[in-house]
Amino acid sequence: MILLKGAEVSAKIKEQVQTELAQMEANAPGTAAPKLAIVRVGERPDDLSYERGATKKMESFGLRVQSYVYPADISDADFKRAFAAVNSDPDVTGILLLRPLPKQICEKDVEQMISPEKDLDGIGPANIAKVFAGDETGFAPCTAEAVIEVLKANEIPISGKRVTIVGRSMVVGKPLSMLMLKENATVTICHTRTADLKGTCRQAEILVAAAGRAKMLNADYVGNDAVVIDVGINVDENGKLCGDVELESVQELASMATPVPGGVGAVTTAVLAKHLMRAARQSR
Ligand code: NAP
């Protein structure tokens, strides 16, 4: 089984971003690099870890990044006022809103507020609609797009393939199914009510795990020569980071698979950088 390493895919995206940055600088010398605003409420460890990873990635790509941090008990009105200011700041090229937001803030309202042209993670209705319409001018959620990037960077054909996605969230499963469809895959989406999950997964030529269940997909779920993409980020019984796939048990079956950590996660932040460049291009 070949391990599909996220770092290699991220390095390819870095090259594209840096070439484009150099062109931008050549066309308009002295212009500041595009800036990502990371908006965080509270101190959730998941958010902090994502923020650290995204900040490191932006800086290593030569992009600017600034975190806007608010207390966990901020009121709905105060947060919306602060968010509106970030959203309308001309120096902010794109926004990453760390979610879920605390309960007192109406997340739906914030999704409606974000400017479509700064909505790098595709959370607002305009971008969701574009992804579902197959319109490439929209921003797809970075994780969903990262799965496509991993396949393309490794020259794994998608067109005509049986793709099964375990998970139907708005962050991963649903938008990814649309991106796969756009690539002409034959897509099956599984969830907790899927009757024969093992059998359905075994039929897949490309199996994407996005259930958020530690090591749930073992050899019973993987067909011969399948390509397995693991989106899951979980903590196992020993407190170690792990995916949704039990990698050791599928080694003899899968032809290729992404590890966790070191797989899709590393590509997600690279896609964020790519989206930031696109937002900059479209706004200049
Ligand atoms: P989510 O909102 O909890 O959705 C999980 C989906 O998986 C749901 O549709 C659920 O089905 C389905 N599911 C859960 N358990 C299942 C089971 N036993 N059998 C079949 N289907 C099952 O999670 P998410 O936000 O999509 O995230 C999924 C995973 O990806 C998490 O581990 C998350 O940490 C990770 N993630 C990674 C990245 C990255 O950059 N790599 C980014 C975002 C998320 P129902 O709809 O029927 O409940």
Boltz pocket constraint, residues with backbone or C-beta under 6 A from the ligand:
constraints:
  - pocket:
      binder: B
      contacts: [[A, 143], [A, 166], [A, 167], [A, 168], [A, 169], [A, 170], [A, 171], [A, 172], [A, 173], [A, 190], [A, 191], [A, 192], [A, 193], [A, 194], [A, 197], [A, 209], [A, 210], [A, 211], [A, 212], [A, 213], [A, 216], [A, 230], [A, 231], [A, 232], [A, 233], [A, 234], [A, 264], [A, 265], [A, 268]]
      max_distance: 6.0
